[in-house]
């Protein structure tokens, strides 16, 4: 897993020079959510598609 500081550097480098604070905060938020999701997958914290469909159709 990439260190937080390195991840922030990558996000900053990917943004244009005209980006806003909101642009930066959004990109960091998305990156954090993706990293957490990948960590959940690595640790087996997942729900199958079938289980989700079943939960969505059960009253």
N, CA, C and O atoms as a CHARMM CRD file, in Angstrom:
* protein
*
  236
    1    1 UNK  N      0.84400  -1.18100   0.00000 PROA 1      0.00000
    2    1 UNK  CA     0.00000   0.00000   0.00000 PROA 1      0.00000
    3    1 UNK  C      0.88600   1.24000   0.00000 PROA 1      0.00000
    4    1 UNK  O      1.88700   1.29900   0.71400 PROA 1      0.00000
    5    2 UNK  N      0.51700   2.21100  -0.79300 PROA 2      0.00000
    6    2 UNK  CA     1.28800   3.44700  -0.89400 PROA 2      0.00000
    7    2 UNK  C      1.05500   4.29000   0.35300 PROA 2      0.00000
    8    2 UNK  O     -0.07200   4.39300   0.83700 PROA 2      0.00000
    9    3 UNK  N      2.12200   4.89300   0.87100 PROA 3      0.00000
   10    3 UNK  CA     1.99900   5.76100   2.03300 PROA 3      0.00000
   11    3 UNK  C      1.09800   6.94100   1.69000 PROA 3      0.00000
   12    3 UNK  O      1.02900   7.36200   0.53500 PROA 3      0.00000
   13    4 UNK  N      0.41700   7.46500   2.68500 PROA 4      0.00000
   14    4 UNK  CA    -0.51900   8.57300   2.48000 PROA 4      0.00000
   15    4 UNK  C      0.16900   9.76000   1.82600 PROA 4      0.00000
   16    4 UNK  O     -0.37700  10.35400   0.89600 PROA 4      0.00000
   17    5 UNK  N      1.34400  10.10900   2.29000 PROA 5      0.00000
   18    5 UNK  CA     2.05300  11.26800   1.74400 PROA 5      0.00000
   19    5 UNK  C      2.34500  11.07500   0.25700 PROA 5      0.00000
   20    5 UNK  O      2.18600  12.00800  -0.52900 PROA 5      0.00000
   21    6 UNK  N      2.76700   9.88400  -0.13300 PROA 6      0.00000
   22    6 UNK  CA     3.03800   9.59900  -1.54000 PROA 6      0.00000
   23    6 UNK  C      1.75700   9.65400  -2.36200 PROA 6      0.00000
   24    6 UNK  O      1.75300  10.14300  -3.49200 PROA 6      0.00000
   25    7 UNK  N      0.68100   9.15500  -1.79000 PROA 7      0.00000
   26    7 UNK  CA    -0.60300   9.18100  -2.47800 PROA 7      0.00000
   27    7 UNK  C     -1.05400  10.62000  -2.72500 PROA 7      0.00000
   28    7 UNK  O     -1.55200  10.93900  -3.80500 PROA 7      0.00000
   29    8 UNK  N     -0.88200  11.47900  -1.73500 PROA 8      0.00000
   30    8 UNK  CA    -1.24300  12.89700  -1.87700 PROA 8      0.00000
   31    8 UNK  C     -0.38500  13.54900  -2.95300 PROA 8      0.00000
   32    8 UNK  O     -0.88300  14.34300  -3.75100 PROA 8      0.00000
   33    9 UNK  N      0.89200  13.22000  -2.97800 PROA 9      0.00000
   34    9 UNK  CA     1.77700  13.77000  -4.01000 PROA 9      0.00000
   35    9 UNK  C      1.29400  13.37200  -5.39700 PROA 9      0.00000
   36    9 UNK  O      1.27600  14.19600  -6.31100 PROA 9      0.00000
   37   10 UNK  N      0.90100  12.11100  -5.55700 PROA 10     0.00000
   38   10 UNK  CA     0.41400  11.63600  -6.85200 PROA 10     0.00000
   39   10 UNK  C     -0.85200  12.37800  -7.27600 PROA 10     0.00000
   40   10 UNK  O     -1.00100  12.75800  -8.43700 PROA 10     0.00000
   41   11 UNK  N     -1.75200  12.57600  -6.32800 PROA 11     0.00000
   42   11 UNK  CA    -2.98500  13.30500  -6.63900 PROA 11     0.00000
   43   11 UNK  C     -2.66000  14.73000  -7.04500 PROA 11     0.00000
   44   11 UNK  O     -3.20000  15.23000  -8.03200 PROA 11     0.00000
   45   12 UNK  N     -1.78900  15.39100  -6.30000 PROA 12     0.00000
   46   12 UNK  CA    -1.41500  16.77300  -6.63300 PROA 12     0.00000
   47   12 UNK  C     -0.80400  16.87600  -8.02100 PROA 12     0.00000
   48   12 UNK  O     -1.11000  17.80400  -8.77000 PROA 12     0.00000
   49   13 UNK  N      0.05200  15.93500  -8.36300 PROA 13     0.00000
   50   13 UNK  CA     0.69500  15.95300  -9.67500 PROA 13     0.00000
   51   13 UNK  C     -0.30500  15.71300 -10.80300 PROA 13     0.00000
   52   13 UNK  O     -0.10300  16.18100 -11.92400 PROA 13     0.00000
   53   14 UNK  N     -1.37800  14.99000 -10.51300 PROA 14     0.00000
   54   14 UNK  CA    -2.35000  14.66700 -11.55700 PROA 14     0.00000
   55   14 UNK  C     -3.32500  15.80900 -11.84100 PROA 14     0.00000
   56   14 UNK  O     -3.97500  15.82400 -12.88600 PROA 14     0.00000
   57   15 UNK  N     -3.42800  16.75400 -10.92400 PROA 15     0.00000
   58   15 UNK  CA    -4.37400  17.86300 -11.09100 PROA 15     0.00000
   59   15 UNK  C     -3.75900  18.99500 -11.90100 PROA 15     0.00000
   60   15 UNK  O     -2.54000  19.16900 -11.93100 PROA 15     0.00000
   61   16 UNK  N     -4.62100  19.75400 -12.55200 PROA 16     0.00000
   62   16 UNK  CA    -4.14000  20.89700 -13.33000 PROA 16     0.00000
   63   16 UNK  C     -3.74500  22.03700 -12.39000 PROA 16     0.00000
   64   16 UNK  O     -4.12700  22.05700 -11.22000 PROA 16     0.00000
   65   17 UNK  N     -2.98600  22.97000 -12.91800 PROA 17     0.00000
   66   17 UNK  CA    -2.56900  24.12700 -12.12200 PROA 17     0.00000
   67   17 UNK  C     -3.75200  25.01400 -11.74800 PROA 17     0.00000
   68   17 UNK  O     -3.64900  25.82600 -10.82900 PROA 17     0.00000
   69   18 UNK  N     -4.86400  24.87000 -12.44400 PROA 18     0.00000
   70   18 UNK  CA    -6.04400  25.68800 -12.17900 PROA 18     0.00000
   71   18 UNK  C     -7.05500  24.99700 -11.25900 PROA 18     0.00000
   72   18 UNK  O     -8.18500  25.46700 -11.12400 PROA 18     0.00000
   73   19 UNK  N     -6.66700  23.90600 -10.63700 PROA 19     0.00000
   74   19 UNK  CA    -7.61200  23.18700  -9.78300 PROA 19     0.00000
   75   19 UNK  C     -7.97700  24.02200  -8.55900 PROA 19     0.00000
   76   19 UNK  O     -7.22700  24.90100  -8.13400 PROA 19     0.00000
   77   20 UNK  N     -9.13200  23.72600  -8.01600 PROA 20     0.00000
   78   20 UNK  CA    -9.61400  24.41900  -6.82500 PROA 20     0.00000
   79   20 UNK  C     -9.40000  23.52800  -5.60200 PROA 20     0.00000
   80   20 UNK  O     -9.05300  22.35300  -5.72000 PROA 20     0.00000
   81   21 UNK  N     -9.61500  24.11800  -4.42500 PROA 21     0.00000
   82   21 UNK  CA    -9.55300  23.32400  -3.20000 PROA 21     0.00000
   83   21 UNK  C    -10.59200  22.20500  -3.25300 PROA 21     0.00000
   84   21 UNK  O    -10.33700  21.08500  -2.81200 PROA 21     0.00000
   85   22 UNK  N    -11.76400  22.52500  -3.79900 PROA 22     0.00000
   86   22 UNK  CA   -12.81200  21.50800  -3.90800 PROA 22     0.00000
   87   22 UNK  C    -12.37300  20.35500  -4.80300 PROA 22     0.00000
   88   22 UNK  O    -12.64700  19.19300  -4.50000 PROA 22     0.00000
   89   23 UNK  N    -11.69000  20.67100  -5.90900 PROA 23     0.00000
   90   23 UNK  CA   -11.16600  19.62400  -6.79100 PROA 23     0.00000
   91   23 UNK  C    -10.20300  18.72000  -6.02900 PROA 23     0.00000
   92   23 UNK  O    -10.29100  17.49500  -6.11600 PROA 23     0.00000
   93   24 UNK  N     -9.29900  19.32100  -5.29400 PROA 24     0.00000
   94   24 UNK  CA    -8.31200  18.56300  -4.53000 PROA 24     0.00000
   95   24 UNK  C     -8.98300  17.69200  -3.47600 PROA 24     0.00000
   96   24 UNK  O     -8.66500  16.51000  -3.34700 PROA 24     0.00000
   97   25 UNK  N     -9.90500  18.27300  -2.72600 PROA 25     0.00000
   98   25 UNK  CA   -10.57900  17.52300  -1.66700 PROA 25     0.00000
   99   25 UNK  C    -11.38600  16.35700  -2.24600 PROA 25     0.00000
  100   25 UNK  O    -11.42200  15.27600  -1.65800 PROA 25     0.00000
  101   26 UNK  N    -12.02600  16.57200  -3.38700 PROA 26     0.00000
  102   26 UNK  CA   -12.78700  15.49900  -4.02400 PROA 26     0.00000
  103   26 UNK  C    -11.86500  14.35700  -4.44600 PROA 26     0.00000
  104   26 UNK  O    -12.16000  13.19000  -4.18800 PROA 26     0.00000
  105   27 UNK  N    -10.76200  14.68800  -5.08600 PROA 27     0.00000
  106   27 UNK  CA    -9.81900  13.66300  -5.54100 PROA 27     0.00000
  107   27 UNK  C     -9.25300  12.87200  -4.36500 PROA 27     0.00000
  108   27 UNK  O     -9.11000  11.65200  -4.45100 PROA 27     0.00000
  109   28 UNK  N     -8.93300  13.55300  -3.27500 PROA 28     0.00000
  110   28 UNK  CA    -8.41400  12.86400  -2.08800 PROA 28     0.00000
  111   28 UNK  C     -9.47900  11.95800  -1.47300 PROA 28     0.00000
  112   28 UNK  O     -9.18300  10.84600  -1.03600 PROA 28     0.00000
  113   29 UNK  N    -10.72100  12.44400  -1.44400 PROA 29     0.00000
  114   29 UNK  CA   -11.83300  11.65600  -0.91800 PROA 29     0.00000
  115   29 UNK  C    -12.02000  10.37200  -1.73200 PROA 29     0.00000
  116   29 UNK  O    -12.15200   9.28500  -1.17100 PROA 29     0.00000
  117   30 UNK  N    -12.03100  10.51200  -3.05400 PROA 30     0.00000
  118   30 UNK  CA   -12.21600   9.34900  -3.92500 PROA 30     0.00000
  119   30 UNK  C    -11.06500   8.36600  -3.73900 PROA 30     0.00000
  120   30 UNK  O    -11.28900   7.16000  -3.63500 PROA 30     0.00000
  121   31 UNK  N     -9.84500   8.87100  -3.69900 PROA 31     0.00000
  122   31 UNK  CA    -8.66500   8.00800  -3.51800 PROA 31     0.00000
  123   31 UNK  C     -8.75200   7.24700  -2.19500 PROA 31     0.00000
  124   31 UNK  O     -8.44800   6.05500  -2.14000 PROA 31     0.00000
  125   32 UNK  N     -9.16900   7.93900  -1.13000 PROA 32     0.00000
  126   32 UNK  CA    -9.30200   7.29700   0.17700 PROA 32     0.00000
  127   32 UNK  C    -10.34500   6.17600   0.12600 PROA 32     0.00000
  128   32 UNK  O    -10.11600   5.09000   0.65800 PROA 32     0.00000
  129   33 UNK  N    -11.47300   6.43500  -0.50400 PROA 33     0.00000
  130   33 UNK  CA   -12.52900   5.42200  -0.58200 PROA 33     0.00000
  131   33 UNK  C    -12.07600   4.20600  -1.39000 PROA 33     0.00000
  132   33 UNK  O    -12.37400   3.06800  -1.02600 PROA 33     0.00000
  133   34 UNK  N    -11.36100   4.44800  -2.48000 PROA 34     0.00000
  134   34 UNK  CA   -10.84400   3.33800  -3.28700 PROA 34     0.00000
  135   34 UNK  C     -9.84600   2.52100  -2.47900 PROA 34     0.00000
  136   34 UNK  O     -9.90900   1.29100  -2.48100 PROA 34     0.00000
  137   35 UNK  N     -8.92700   3.18500  -1.79100 PROA 35     0.00000
  138   35 UNK  CA    -7.93400   2.47500  -0.97800 PROA 35     0.00000
  139   35 UNK  C     -8.60000   1.64200   0.10900 PROA 35     0.00000
  140   35 UNK  O     -8.19600   0.50500   0.35400 PROA 35     0.00000
  141   36 UNK  N     -9.62100   2.20000   0.76200 PROA 36     0.00000
  142   36 UNK  CA   -10.33500   1.44300   1.79800 PROA 36     0.00000
  143   36 UNK  C    -11.05800   0.23900   1.20500 PROA 36     0.00000
  144   36 UNK  O    -11.07900  -0.83600   1.80600 PROA 36     0.00000
  145   37 UNK  N    -11.64600   0.41800   0.03200 PROA 37     0.00000
  146   37 UNK  CA   -12.32600  -0.69100  -0.63000 PROA 37     0.00000
  147   37 UNK  C    -11.36800  -1.81000  -0.99200 PROA 37     0.00000
  148   37 UNK  O    -11.67500  -2.98600  -0.79800 PROA 37     0.00000
  149   38 UNK  N    -10.20700  -1.44300  -1.51800 PROA 38     0.00000
  150   38 UNK  CA    -9.20100  -2.45200  -1.86200 PROA 38     0.00000
  151   38 UNK  C     -8.70300  -3.17900  -0.61400 PROA 38     0.00000
  152   38 UNK  O     -8.45300  -4.38400  -0.65200 PROA 38     0.00000
  153   39 UNK  N     -8.56300  -2.45600   0.47600 PROA 39     0.00000
  154   39 UNK  CA    -8.15400  -3.08500   1.73800 PROA 39     0.00000
  155   39 UNK  C     -9.22400  -4.06800   2.21100 PROA 39     0.00000
  156   39 UNK  O     -8.90400  -5.15800   2.68700 PROA 39     0.00000
  157   40 UNK  N    -10.49500  -3.68100   2.08000 PROA 40     0.00000
  158   40 UNK  CA   -11.58700  -4.58600   2.44300 PROA 40     0.00000
  159   40 UNK  C    -11.52800  -5.86700   1.61900 PROA 40     0.00000
  160   40 UNK  O    -11.71100  -6.95800   2.16000 PROA 40     0.00000
  161   41 UNK  N    -11.27800  -5.74700   0.32900 PROA 41     0.00000
  162   41 UNK  CA   -11.18300  -6.92500  -0.53800 PROA 41     0.00000
  163   41 UNK  C    -10.03300  -7.81700  -0.08800 PROA 41     0.00000
  164   41 UNK  O    -10.19500  -9.03200   0.01600 PROA 41     0.00000
  165   42 UNK  N     -8.87100  -7.22100   0.18100 PROA 42     0.00000
  166   42 UNK  CA    -7.71000  -8.00700   0.62700 PROA 42     0.00000
  167   42 UNK  C     -7.99000  -8.74700   1.92700 PROA 42     0.00000
  168   42 UNK  O     -7.45700  -9.83300   2.15400 PROA 42     0.00000
  169   43 UNK  N     -8.83300  -8.15800   2.78700 PROA 43     0.00000
  170   43 UNK  CA    -9.13100  -8.76700   4.08000 PROA 43     0.00000
  171   43 UNK  C    -10.40800  -9.60500   4.06900 PROA 43     0.00000
  172   43 UNK  O    -10.88000 -10.04500   5.11700 PROA 43     0.00000
  173   44 UNK  N    -10.95900  -9.82200   2.87800 PROA 44     0.00000
  174   44 UNK  CA   -12.12500 -10.68900   2.76300 PROA 44     0.00000
  175   44 UNK  C    -13.43400 -10.06700   3.20200 PROA 44     0.00000
  176   44 UNK  O    -14.42500 -10.77400   3.38400 PROA 44     0.00000
  177   45 UNK  N    -13.45300  -8.77300   3.37300 PROA 45     0.00000
  178   45 UNK  CA   -14.68800  -8.09200   3.78400 PROA 45     0.00000
  179   45 UNK  C    -15.46400  -7.69300   2.52300 PROA 45     0.00000
  180   45 UNK  O    -15.45800  -6.53600   2.10400 PROA 45     0.00000
  181   46 UNK  N    -16.12800  -8.68800   1.93800 PROA 46     0.00000
  182   46 UNK  CA   -16.86700  -8.47800   0.69700 PROA 46     0.00000
  183   46 UNK  C    -18.24500  -9.12300   0.80500 PROA 46     0.00000
  184   46 UNK  O    -18.48000  -9.98600   1.65000 PROA 46     0.00000
  185   47 UNK  N    -19.14200  -8.68900  -0.06100 PROA 47     0.00000
  186   47 UNK  CA   -20.47800  -9.25900  -0.16000 PROA 47     0.00000
  187   47 UNK  C    -20.67600  -9.65200  -1.61600 PROA 47     0.00000
  188   47 UNK  O    -20.40600  -8.86100  -2.52000 PROA 47     0.00000
  189   48 UNK  N    -21.14100 -10.85800  -1.84000 PROA 48     0.00000
  190   48 UNK  CA   -21.32100 -11.32100  -3.21900 PROA 48     0.00000
  191   48 UNK  C    -22.46300 -10.57000  -3.89700 PROA 48     0.00000
  192   48 UNK  O    -23.34900 -10.02300  -3.24000 PROA 48     0.00000
  193   49 UNK  N    -22.42000 -10.56000  -5.21500 PROA 49     0.00000
  194   49 UNK  CA   -23.47000  -9.91800  -6.00600 PROA 49     0.00000
  195   49 UNK  C    -24.82500 -10.56000  -5.71000 PROA 49     0.00000
  196   49 UNK  O    -25.84000  -9.87300  -5.59700 PROA 49     0.00000
  197   50 UNK  N    -24.82400 -11.86900  -5.59000 PROA 50     0.00000
  198   50 UNK  CA   -26.06000 -12.59500  -5.31000 PROA 50     0.00000
  199   50 UNK  C    -26.64400 -12.18500  -3.95900 PROA 50     0.00000
  200   50 UNK  O    -27.85600 -12.00700  -3.83900 PROA 50     0.00000
  201   51 UNK  N    -25.79600 -12.03300  -2.94500 PROA 51     0.00000
  202   51 UNK  CA   -26.27300 -11.61900  -1.62400 PROA 51     0.00000
  203   51 UNK  C    -26.85800 -10.21200  -1.65800 PROA 51     0.00000
  204   51 UNK  O    -27.86000  -9.93900  -0.99800 PROA 51     0.00000
  205   52 UNK  N    -26.24400  -9.32900  -2.41600 PROA 52     0.00000
  206   52 UNK  CA   -26.75900  -7.95900  -2.53500 PROA 52     0.00000
  207   52 UNK  C    -28.11500  -7.97500  -3.22800 PROA 52     0.00000
  208   52 UNK  O    -29.05600  -7.32300  -2.77400 PROA 52     0.00000
  209   53 UNK  N    -28.21800  -8.71600  -4.32600 PROA 53     0.00000
  210   53 UNK  CA   -29.49400  -8.80600  -5.04600 PROA 53     0.00000
  211   53 UNK  C    -30.58500  -9.37500  -4.14400 PROA 53     0.00000
  212   53 UNK  O    -31.71200  -8.88100  -4.13800 PROA 53     0.00000
  213   54 UNK  N    -30.25000 -10.40800  -3.38800 PROA 54     0.00000
  214   54 UNK  CA   -31.20900 -11.02400  -2.47200 PROA 54     0.00000
  215   54 UNK  C    -31.65000 -10.02000  -1.40700 PROA 54     0.00000
  216   54 UNK  O    -32.83700  -9.93800  -1.09300 PROA 54     0.00000
  217   55 UNK  N    -30.72800  -9.27200  -0.86100 PROA 55     0.00000
  218   55 UNK  CA   -31.05900  -8.28700   0.17100 PROA 55     0.00000
  219   55 UNK  C    -31.92000  -7.15800  -0.38800 PROA 55     0.00000
  220   55 UNK  O    -32.77200  -6.61700   0.31600 PROA 55     0.00000
  221   56 UNK  N    -31.69900  -6.80200  -1.65000 PROA 56     0.00000
  222   56 UNK  CA   -32.45100  -5.70500  -2.25800 PROA 56     0.00000
  223   56 UNK  C    -33.88000  -6.11600  -2.61600 PROA 56     0.00000
  224   56 UNK  O    -34.75400  -5.25600  -2.71900 PROA 56     0.00000
  225   57 UNK  N    -34.13100  -7.40400  -2.80600 PROA 57     0.00000
  226   57 UNK  CA   -35.46500  -7.85700  -3.20200 PROA 57     0.00000
  227   57 UNK  C    -36.27100  -8.40700  -2.03800 PROA 57     0.00000
  228   57 UNK  O    -37.47300  -8.63200  -2.18000 PROA 57     0.00000
  229   58 UNK  N    -35.64600  -8.62700  -0.89900 PROA 58     0.00000
  230   58 UNK  CA   -36.34300  -9.15000   0.27000 PROA 58     0.00000
  231   58 UNK  C    -36.99800  -8.00000   1.02600 PROA 58     0.00000
  232   58 UNK  O    -36.33200  -7.03200   1.39200 PROA 58     0.00000
  233   59 UNK  N    -38.32700  -8.11200   1.26200 PROA 59     0.00000
  234   59 UNK  CA   -39.01900  -7.01300   1.97900 PROA 59     0.00000
  235   59 UNK  C    -38.62300  -6.91200   3.42500 PROA 59     0.00000
  236   59 UNK  O    -39.12100  -6.04400   4.14200 PROA 59     0.00000
